[in-house]
Amino acid sequence: MDVLSGGEKQRIAMARLFYHSPQFAILDECTSAVSADVEDAIYRRCHELAITLFTVSHRKSLWKHHDFSLHMDGRGHYEFKRINHDNPDEQFGS
């Protein structure tokens, strides 16, 4: 039986990331079980620590923390482009 919730496990993993403060980090759905305000705090802290992030996520809310997006369609095609923070809904025709 797990004692920690998914969100608690994710917070501990991020605390380890902050402690080690690497130059780069790959985050795969690392905030899927935390609230939006905790998610924002986590990404702001990564920015403060100058950690370059490669994030795998389905949440468009994370786009505000990134400069570029890589969209993969599942059929071998992809599109890499700068995120338009002024109008993020135009990204990739969505």
VMD Tcl script that builds the backbone (N, CA, C; Angstrom):
set m [mol new atoms 282]
animate dup $m
set s [atomselect $m all]
$s set {name element resname resid chain x y z} {
  {N N MET 1 A 0.841 -1.172 0.000}
  {CA C MET 1 A 0.000 0.000 0.000}
  {C C MET 1 A 0.896 1.248 0.000}
  {N N ASP 2 A 0.596 2.179 -0.887}
  {CA C ASP 2 A 1.337 3.437 -0.945}
  {C C ASP 2 A 0.877 4.366 0.166}
  {N N VAL 3 A 1.832 4.988 0.818}
  {CA C VAL 3 A 1.531 5.933 1.886}
  {C C VAL 3 A 1.382 7.337 1.316}
  {N N LEU 4 A 2.136 7.643 0.274}
  {CA C LEU 4 A 2.108 8.971 -0.328}
  {C C LEU 4 A 1.173 9.007 -1.528}
  {N N SER 5 A 0.494 10.123 -1.698}
  {CA C SER 5 A -0.363 10.307 -2.867}
  {C C SER 5 A 0.509 10.596 -4.086}
  {N N GLY 6 A -0.099 10.576 -5.255}
  {CA C GLY 6 A 0.636 10.889 -6.480}
  {C C GLY 6 A 1.215 12.288 -6.448}
  {N N GLY 7 A 0.429 13.245 -5.966}
  {CA C GLY 7 A 0.903 14.623 -5.873}
  {C C GLY 7 A 2.059 14.773 -4.904}
  {N N GLU 8 A 1.999 14.052 -3.790}
  {CA C GLU 8 A 3.095 14.100 -2.815}
  {C C GLU 8 A 4.370 13.513 -3.410}
  {N N LYS 9 A 4.235 12.425 -4.148}
  {CA C LYS 9 A 5.400 11.823 -4.806}
  {C C LYS 9 A 6.010 12.791 -5.820}
  {N N GLN 10 A 5.143 13.491 -6.557}
  {CA C GLN 10 A 5.639 14.448 -7.541}
  {C C GLN 10 A 6.353 15.615 -6.859}
  {N N ARG 11 A 5.817 16.080 -5.738}
  {CA C ARG 11 A 6.476 17.167 -4.998}
  {C C ARG 11 A 7.853 16.738 -4.490}
  {N N ILE 12 A 7.963 15.518 -3.999}
  {CA C ILE 12 A 9.257 15.011 -3.520}
  {C C ILE 12 A 10.251 14.910 -4.676}
  {N N ALA 13 A 9.784 14.425 -5.820}
  {CA C ALA 13 A 10.661 14.329 -6.993}
  {C C ALA 13 A 11.159 15.713 -7.411}
  {N N MET 14 A 10.281 16.704 -7.361}
  {CA C MET 14 A 10.692 18.057 -7.728}
  {C C MET 14 A 11.645 18.641 -6.686}
  {N N ALA 15 A 11.443 18.327 -5.415}
  {CA C ALA 15 A 12.366 18.788 -4.372}
  {C C ALA 15 A 13.769 18.231 -4.628}
  {N N ARG 16 A 13.839 16.988 -5.061}
  {CA C ARG 16 A 15.134 16.386 -5.400}
  {C C ARG 16 A 15.768 17.124 -6.584}
  {N N LEU 17 A 14.932 17.488 -7.562}
  {CA C LEU 17 A 15.429 18.241 -8.715}
  {C C LEU 17 A 15.995 19.582 -8.251}
  {N N PHE 18 A 15.261 20.282 -7.380}
  {CA C PHE 18 A 15.730 21.579 -6.877}
  {C C PHE 18 A 17.035 21.422 -6.102}
  {N N TYR 19 A 17.131 20.377 -5.313}
  {CA C TYR 19 A 18.335 20.139 -4.509}
  {C C TYR 19 A 19.567 19.947 -5.400}
  {N N HIS 20 A 19.421 19.148 -6.443}
  {CA C HIS 20 A 20.553 18.856 -7.327}
  {C C HIS 20 A 20.787 19.961 -8.351}
  {N N SER 21 A 19.752 20.726 -8.661}
  {CA C SER 21 A 19.825 21.872 -9.568}
  {C C SER 21 A 20.650 21.597 -10.828}
  {N N PRO 22 A 20.191 20.642 -11.651}
  {CA C PRO 22 A 20.934 20.330 -12.878}
  {C C PRO 22 A 20.771 21.446 -13.913}
  {N N GLN 23 A 21.578 21.409 -14.930}
  {CA C GLN 23 A 21.460 22.386 -16.012}
  {C C GLN 23 A 20.223 22.092 -16.862}
  {N N PHE 24 A 19.917 20.809 -17.064}
  {CA C PHE 24 A 18.783 20.373 -17.871}
  {C C PHE 24 A 17.967 19.345 -17.099}
  {N N ALA 25 A 16.659 19.294 -17.396}
  {CA C ALA 25 A 15.800 18.265 -16.801}
  {C C ALA 25 A 14.708 17.902 -17.798}
  {N N ILE 26 A 14.406 16.620 -17.879}
  {CA C ILE 26 A 13.293 16.130 -18.691}
  {C C ILE 26 A 12.178 15.763 -17.726}
  {N N LEU 27 A 11.039 16.416 -17.879}
  {CA C LEU 27 A 9.905 16.225 -16.978}
  {C C LEU 27 A 8.752 15.601 -17.759}
  {N N ASP 28 A 8.396 14.392 -17.411}
  {CA C ASP 28 A 7.335 13.655 -18.105}
  {C C ASP 28 A 6.094 13.601 -17.219}
  {N N GLU 29 A 5.112 14.447 -17.535}
  {CA C GLU 29 A 3.865 14.536 -16.760}
  {C C GLU 29 A 4.159 14.694 -15.267}
  {N N CYS 30 A 5.146 15.504 -14.952}
  {CA C CYS 30 A 5.639 15.609 -13.569}
  {C C CYS 30 A 4.722 16.380 -12.640}
  {N N THR 31 A 3.731 17.079 -13.177}
  {CA C THR 31 A 2.819 17.841 -12.321}
  {C C THR 31 A 1.366 17.438 -12.550}
  {N N SER 32 A 1.151 16.262 -13.092}
  {CA C SER 32 A -0.214 15.833 -13.425}
  {C C SER 32 A -1.096 15.626 -12.205}
  {N N ALA 33 A -0.497 15.441 -11.021}
  {CA C ALA 33 A -1.285 15.165 -9.811}
  {C C ALA 33 A -1.223 16.298 -8.792}
  {N N VAL 34 A -0.776 17.482 -9.220}
  {CA C VAL 34 A -0.746 18.625 -8.306}
  {C C VAL 34 A -1.678 19.715 -8.822}
  {N N SER 35 A -2.036 20.633 -7.950}
  {CA C SER 35 A -2.934 21.722 -8.326}
  {C C SER 35 A -2.219 22.715 -9.238}
  {N N ALA 36 A -2.999 23.553 -9.902}
  {CA C ALA 36 A -2.440 24.530 -10.836}
  {C C ALA 36 A -1.510 25.514 -10.131}
  {N N ASP 37 A -1.843 25.930 -8.908}
  {CA C ASP 37 A -0.980 26.882 -8.206}
  {C C ASP 37 A 0.351 26.244 -7.796}
  {N N VAL 38 A 0.326 24.976 -7.395}
  {CA C VAL 38 A 1.571 24.262 -7.070}
  {C C VAL 38 A 2.393 24.067 -8.344}
  {N N GLU 39 A 1.723 23.726 -9.431}
  {CA C GLU 39 A 2.403 23.559 -10.717}
  {C C GLU 39 A 3.129 24.847 -11.111}
  {N N ASP 40 A 2.441 25.984 -11.010}
  {CA C ASP 40 A 3.069 27.266 -11.334}
  {C C ASP 40 A 4.279 27.531 -10.448}
  {N N ALA 41 A 4.150 27.251 -9.153}
  {CA C ALA 41 A 5.263 27.469 -8.219}
  {C C ALA 41 A 6.463 26.596 -8.581}
  {N N ILE 42 A 6.206 25.364 -8.956}
  {CA C ILE 42 A 7.281 24.442 -9.343}
  {C C ILE 42 A 8.023 24.966 -10.570}
  {N N TYR 43 A 7.282 25.370 -11.595}
  {CA C TYR 43 A 7.921 25.847 -12.820}
  {C C TYR 43 A 8.626 27.185 -12.613}
  {N N ARG 44 A 8.062 28.061 -11.772}
  {CA C ARG 44 A 8.741 29.324 -11.460}
  {C C ARG 44 A 10.071 29.055 -10.755}
  {N N ARG 45 A 10.077 28.089 -9.840}
  {CA C ARG 45 A 11.312 27.750 -9.111}
  {C C ARG 45 A 12.369 27.192 -10.067}
  {N N CYS 46 A 11.963 26.368 -11.011}
  {CA C CYS 46 A 12.904 25.859 -12.016}
  {C C CYS 46 A 13.520 27.019 -12.793}
  {N N HIS 47 A 12.689 28.000 -13.139}
  {CA C HIS 47 A 13.186 29.177 -13.861}
  {C C HIS 47 A 14.185 29.949 -12.996}
  {N N GLU 48 A 13.864 30.133 -11.711}
  {CA C GLU 48 A 14.765 30.840 -10.793}
  {C C GLU 48 A 16.109 30.131 -10.665}
  {N N LEU 49 A 16.090 28.805 -10.714}
  {CA C LEU 49 A 17.320 28.016 -10.602}
  {C C LEU 49 A 18.038 27.852 -11.943}
  {N N ALA 50 A 17.484 28.447 -13.006}
  {CA C ALA 50 A 18.055 28.384 -14.360}
  {C C ALA 50 A 18.180 26.950 -14.860}
  {N N ILE 51 A 17.161 26.141 -14.583}
  {CA C ILE 51 A 17.118 24.765 -15.080}
  {C C ILE 51 A 16.382 24.780 -16.416}
  {N N THR 52 A 17.035 24.355 -17.477}
  {CA C THR 52 A 16.390 24.244 -18.784}
  {C C THR 52 A 15.504 23.010 -18.762}
  {N N LEU 53 A 14.235 23.197 -19.112}
  {CA C LEU 53 A 13.261 22.110 -19.013}
  {C C LEU 53 A 12.819 21.605 -20.376}
  {N N PHE 54 A 12.720 20.297 -20.470}
  {CA C PHE 54 A 12.075 19.617 -21.585}
  {C C PHE 54 A 10.871 18.928 -20.956}
  {N N THR 55 A 9.679 19.428 -21.228}
  {CA C THR 55 A 8.484 18.932 -20.555}
  {C C THR 55 A 7.620 18.122 -21.504}
  {N N VAL 56 A 7.207 16.940 -21.058}
  {CA C VAL 56 A 6.236 16.121 -21.773}
  {C C VAL 56 A 4.925 16.284 -21.018}
  {N N SER 57 A 3.915 16.829 -21.705}
  {CA C SER 57 A 2.647 17.079 -21.024}
  {C C SER 57 A 1.538 17.293 -22.037}
  {N N HIS 58 A 0.321 17.068 -21.581}
  {CA C HIS 58 A -0.851 17.361 -22.395}
  {C C HIS 58 A -1.494 18.680 -21.974}
  {N N ARG 59 A -0.969 19.308 -20.943}
  {CA C ARG 59 A -1.545 20.541 -20.403}
  {C C ARG 59 A -1.015 21.769 -21.142}
  {N N LYS 60 A -1.908 22.463 -21.806}
  {CA C LYS 60 A -1.513 23.699 -22.477}
  {C C LYS 60 A -1.176 24.791 -21.468}
  {N N SER 61 A -1.643 24.649 -20.232}
  {CA C SER 61 A -1.345 25.650 -19.200}
  {C C SER 61 A 0.154 25.758 -18.929}
  {N N LEU 62 A 0.916 24.747 -19.289}
  {CA C LEU 62 A 2.366 24.775 -19.076}
  {C C LEU 62 A 3.103 25.579 -20.143}
  {N N TRP 63 A 2.426 25.901 -21.241}
  {CA C TRP 63 A 3.087 26.625 -22.321}
  {C C TRP 63 A 3.653 27.956 -21.846}
  {N N LYS 64 A 3.013 28.579 -20.855}
  {CA C LYS 64 A 3.494 29.886 -20.387}
  {C C LYS 64 A 4.882 29.793 -19.754}
  {N N HIS 65 A 5.312 28.599 -19.405}
  {CA C HIS 65 A 6.621 28.396 -18.787}
  {C C HIS 65 A 7.686 27.974 -19.799}
  {N N HIS 66 A 7.334 27.943 -21.074}
  {CA C HIS 66 A 8.255 27.471 -22.116}
  {C C HIS 66 A 8.294 28.447 -23.279}
  {N N ASP 67 A 9.346 28.367 -24.067}
  {CA C ASP 67 A 9.501 29.214 -25.248}
  {C C ASP 67 A 9.202 28.477 -26.545}
  {N N PHE 68 A 9.382 27.151 -26.543}
  {CA C PHE 68 A 9.170 26.350 -27.743}
  {C C PHE 68 A 8.300 25.148 -27.423}
  {N N SER 69 A 7.649 24.635 -28.463}
  {CA C SER 69 A 6.811 23.449 -28.310}
  {C C SER 69 A 7.096 22.484 -29.458}
  {N N LEU 70 A 7.130 21.205 -29.122}
  {CA C LEU 70 A 7.273 20.143 -30.113}
  {C C LEU 70 A 5.982 19.342 -30.078}
  {N N HIS 71 A 5.230 19.402 -31.151}
  {CA C HIS 71 A 3.955 18.694 -31.248}
  {C C HIS 71 A 4.154 17.454 -32.115}
  {N N MET 72 A 3.829 16.286 -31.563}
  {CA C MET 72 A 3.931 15.029 -32.308}
  {C C MET 72 A 2.521 14.472 -32.482}
  {N N ASP 73 A 2.202 14.049 -33.704}
  {CA C ASP 73 A 0.832 13.618 -33.992}
  {C C ASP 73 A 0.598 12.120 -33.796}
  {N N GLY 74 A 1.614 11.369 -33.416}
  {CA C GLY 74 A 1.446 9.935 -33.202}
  {C C GLY 74 A 1.591 9.098 -34.458}
  {N N ARG 75 A 1.804 9.751 -35.603}
  {CA C ARG 75 A 1.967 9.039 -36.872}
  {C C ARG 75 A 3.338 9.293 -37.489}
  {N N GLY 76 A 4.255 9.802 -36.674}
  {CA C GLY 76 A 5.603 10.057 -37.162}
  {C C GLY 76 A 5.850 11.483 -37.612}
  {N N HIS 77 A 4.817 12.308 -37.632}
  {CA C HIS 77 A 4.993 13.703 -38.022}
  {C C HIS 77 A 5.141 14.558 -36.768}
  {N N TYR 78 A 5.874 15.633 -36.907}
  {CA C TYR 78 A 6.052 16.537 -35.771}
  {C C TYR 78 A 6.163 17.975 -36.266}
  {N N GLU 79 A 5.952 18.899 -35.349}
  {CA C GLU 79 A 6.084 20.316 -35.647}
  {C C GLU 79 A 6.740 20.984 -34.436}
  {N N PHE 80 A 7.833 21.684 -34.684}
  {CA C PHE 80 A 8.571 22.392 -33.639}
  {C C PHE 80 A 8.455 23.875 -33.922}
  {N N LYS 81 A 7.978 24.638 -32.955}
  {CA C LYS 81 A 7.848 26.074 -33.185}
  {C C LYS 81 A 7.874 26.842 -31.877}
  {N N ARG 82 A 8.143 28.135 -32.019}
  {CA C ARG 82 A 8.117 29.049 -30.876}
  {C C ARG 82 A 6.668 29.209 -30.418}
  {N N ILE 83 A 6.476 29.251 -29.120}
  {CA C ILE 83 A 5.137 29.427 -28.559}
  {C C ILE 83 A 4.760 30.897 -28.636}
  {N N ASN 84 A 3.579 31.169 -29.166}
  {CA C ASN 84 A 3.047 32.521 -29.249}
  {C C ASN 84 A 2.322 32.815 -27.936}
  {N N HIS 85 A 2.997 33.481 -27.016}
  {CA C HIS 85 A 2.409 33.743 -25.704}
  {C C HIS 85 A 1.290 34.779 -25.768}
  {N N ASP 86 A 1.260 35.584 -26.833}
  {CA C ASP 86 A 0.181 36.561 -26.982}
  {C C ASP 86 A -1.128 35.901 -27.377}
  {N N ASN 87 A -1.050 34.792 -28.126}
  {CA C ASN 87 A -2.253 34.082 -28.557}
  {C C ASN 87 A -1.960 32.581 -28.606}
  {N N PRO 88 A -1.869 31.925 -27.443}
  {CA C PRO 88 A -1.487 30.509 -27.411}
  {C C PRO 88 A -2.511 29.576 -28.061}
  {N N ASP 89 A -3.762 30.016 -28.220}
  {CA C ASP 89 A -4.778 29.161 -28.835}
  {C C ASP 89 A -4.529 28.933 -30.318}
  {N N GLU 90 A -3.717 29.775 -30.945}
  {CA C GLU 90 A -3.394 29.594 -32.362}
  {C C GLU 90 A -2.319 28.536 -32.570}
  {N N GLN 91 A -1.715 28.071 -31.500}
  {CA C GLN 91 A -0.617 27.103 -31.595}
  {C C GLN 91 A -1.088 25.807 -32.244}
  {N N PHE 92 A -0.424 25.372 -33.273}
  {CA C PHE 92 A -0.676 24.100 -33.954}
  {C C PHE 92 A -2.121 23.959 -34.416}
  {N N GLY 93 A -2.740 25.054 -34.763}
  {CA C GLY 93 A -4.098 24.992 -35.301}
  {C C GLY 93 A -5.149 24.572 -34.303}
  {N N SER 94 A -4.846 24.647 -33.008}
  {CA C SER 94 A -5.829 24.222 -32.006}
  {C C SER 94 A -6.718 25.355 -31.569}
}
mol reanalyze $m
mol bondsrecalc $m
mol representation Tube
mol addrep $m
